[in-house]
Amino acid sequence: MDAHRKTPLTFFQQAIPEPFKNDSNADIGEVFIALIYPEILIRDATGDYIIDCRQDGFYAEADDFPLLNFLEMFPTICDSLIAECTALKQRYERYLTDLQCL
């Protein structure tokens, strides 16, 4: 993969702070994201959003699987998270124009 290719997954890989890379939740700026399988909770200043992230053949206890690992296994979920949350969408759009904005 081209190291400079900007995708929703690379956005999350770079935006999730190091202390949260192996955690089931993460803060990206003012946005809190938690993998509570089979759902992902997104919380920002405008409210809470729930994404159904159920995947065939995959099972994890709620709050017991690293969010980033899950996104790496199922990268299309990244698109859903960005589409659901305006704050994430704005950060992703900045990421597309300037890699250093994170």
C-alpha positions in Angstrom: 0.0 0.0 0.0 1.2 3.5 -0.8 2.2 5.1 2.4 0.7 8.4 1.2 -2.6 7.0 0.2 -5.4 8.7 2.2 -8.3 6.4 3.0 -10.9 6.3 5.8 -8.9 3.5 7.4 -5.6 5.4 7.3 -7.4 8.4 8.8 -8.4 6.3 11.8 -5.0 4.7 12.0 -3.4 8.1 12.3 -6.1 9.9 14.2 -6.5 7.4 17.1 -3.9 8.4 19.7 -1.3 5.8 20.7 -2.7 5.1 24.2 -6.0 4.0 22.5 -4.7 1.9 19.6 -5.2 -1.3 21.6 -8.4 -0.2 23.4 -12.0 -0.7 22.6 -12.6 3.0 22.6 -10.8 6.2 21.4 -11.1 9.9 21.4 -10.5 11.7 18.1 -10.5 15.4 19.0 -13.9 16.0 20.7 -15.4 12.8 19.4 -15.6 9.6 21.5 -15.9 6.3 19.7 -16.5 3.0 21.5 -16.7 -0.5 20.0 -19.5 -2.2 22.0 -19.9 -5.1 19.6 -22.3 -5.5 17.8 -22.5 -1.7 17.8 -20.2 1.3 17.7 -21.1 4.3 19.8 -20.1 7.7 18.6 -20.5 10.6 21.1 -19.8 14.2 20.2 -21.2 17.6 21.1 -24.3 17.1 19.1 -25.3 13.8 20.7 -24.9 10.0 20.6 -24.9 7.9 17.4 -25.2 4.1 17.2 -23.8 2.2 14.2 -24.7 -1.5 13.7 -21.4 -3.1 12.9 -22.4 -6.7 13.0 -20.1 -8.9 10.8 -20.8 -12.5 9.6 -18.5 -14.9 11.3 -17.2 -12.4 13.8 -17.9 -12.3 17.5 -16.5 -10.3 20.4 -17.7 -9.5 23.9 -18.9 -5.9 24.2 -16.1 -3.5 25.1 -13.5 -6.3 24.8 -11.9 -6.0 21.3 -9.7 -3.1 20.1 -11.5 -0.6 18.0 -8.6 0.0 15.6 -8.1 -3.8 15.1 -11.8 -4.1 14.3 -11.6 -1.2 11.8 -8.6 -2.8 10.2 -10.4 -6.1 9.8 -13.6 -4.4 8.4 -12.4 -1.2 6.8 -15.8 -0.4 5.2 -17.1 0.4 8.7 -14.8 3.5 8.6 -17.0 5.0 5.9 -20.1 4.5 8.1 -18.5 6.2 11.1 -17.4 9.2 9.0 -20.8 9.5 7.3 -22.7 9.4 10.7 -20.8 12.0 12.6 -20.4 15.6 11.3 -17.3 16.2 13.5 -15.6 13.1 12.1 -16.5 14.0 8.6 -15.0 17.5 9.0 -11.8 16.0 10.5 -11.6 13.5 7.7 -12.0 16.2 5.1 -9.2 18.2 6.7 -7.1 15.0 6.7 -7.7 14.6 2.9 -6.3 18.1 2.3 -3.6 18.2 4.9 -2.0 15.2 6.5 -0.7 17.2 9.4 -4.1 18.4 10.7 -4.5 15.5 13.0 
